[in-house]
Amino acid sequence: MVETPRAKTSTADPSPPPAAFSERVRACFSGAALDYEGGARIQRAIAWRLGHLCRPLAIGVGPRADLGAGTGLLARAIALHRPDLNLLRLDNCQALLETAPPEAGASNHLLWDLNWGLPAQLGGASLLASSFALQWLEHPQLQLDQWASQLARGGWLVLAVPCSASFQQWRQAAERAGVPYTGLALPAASGLVEVAERQLQVVRCQRLRFSRRRPQALAFLRELKAIGAQASPKGQLSPAELRRLQAHWPPRVGECPLEWEVLLLLARKP
Ligand SMILES: C[S@@+](CC[C@H](N)C(=O)[O-])C[C@H]1O[C@@H](n2cnc3c(N)ncnc32)[C@H](O)[C@@H]1O
C-alpha cells in the first residue's frame, strides 16, 4: 500500500515540519537506494541484534511496523525470528521501499513522512520497531514520545538510534581545520531514554560503541554518501574545506578510531 500524507492525523506534530531538510534527506537516500544494502554494514549488524531481541517477546494483535524501514533490513531481521509478525514498513523514500527484496513483503509498505507523526492506522500498535531512522526526524524526542503514546498496553518499542557521542574525532578535526562540522546533529541518548521512561517500562537500555579504525576523512564521507546518509542541515564542504578537513583528520598510525554511539532500547507500555 502506498500513500502520501496530505493532512495531519491526530497523532501528528503540532507544528508542520520544515519540509526542505526532510526533502533533502529523502533525495539523498533515493539517489543511493540501489547501493544502500551493500554499504549499510552497521545498520545490518544492529538490525540483526534487534531482530534477535524480538524473538521471545509476547506481542499482541495490534498493528506492527518498522518506522523508517528503508529497504527493510530490520523488518527482515525480525521476520527471521518471528515470521508471524509481518511488519508494515514505513518510509518517506519510495526508492528504498521499492528496492526491498521480495522477502521484505513487497506490498506491505507505506510511503509516509514520519515528521508528521504516525498514521492513524498504527494507533494501538503492538510493536513499533525502528533502526537508524529517528535521528533523521526534525524533533526526535517529540516523535519518540508520540511513538510511545501510540503503543497499546503491553505493546513493545524496539529502537536503535545513533546518538550525540558519535563522531567526536570528526568534530575535533573540523574544529582544528576551521571548517563546519557537517554531520547530522544526533540526539542525546540520555534525553531519548528520559522520554521513553515517561510512558514505557524500559526492559533493556544499552549504549553500544562501534569504531572504525581506518577511514580517512574523504573515504568516510564517501561511505556515508554511498548509502545516502550525507544530508546535512549545514550543507556540504567545498573542495578546499574538504582538503583542510582531510589534513586535520587523525593520522592512521596511533589514531583514535571514529566511533558511533548507538542507543539500543527495548521497552514495553505498562
Ligand atoms: C540509515 S536509513 C535506515 C533504514 C533502515 N531502518 C535500516 O536500518 O537499514 C534511514 C531511513 O530513515 C528514513 N527516513 C528519514 N527521514 C524520514 C522521514 N521524515 N520519514 C520517514 N522515513 C524517513 C530514510 O528514508 C531511510 O530509509
The ligand as an ORCA input file, in Angstrom:
! r2SCAN-3c Opt
* xyz 0 1
  C      20.000      4.941      7.621
  S      18.472      4.551      6.896
  C      17.934      3.189      7.926
  C      16.998      2.301      7.178
  C      16.646      1.018      7.918
  N      15.906      1.284      9.136
  C      17.888      0.235      8.214
  O      18.198      0.002      9.384
  O      18.563     -0.150      7.252
  C      17.403      5.880      7.450
  C      15.999      5.695      6.940
  O      15.160      6.687      7.508
  C      14.281      7.126      6.501
  N      13.781      8.462      6.823
  C      14.499      9.582      7.005
  N      13.682     10.629      7.246
  C      12.414     10.125      7.214
  C      11.137     10.700      7.378
  N      10.992     12.001      7.606
  N      10.050      9.898      7.273
  C      10.184      8.584      7.027
  N      11.370      7.972      6.854
  C      12.485      8.739      6.952
  C      15.146      7.141      5.257
  O      14.404      7.212      4.069
  C      15.901      5.832      5.442
  O      15.189      4.756      4.924
*
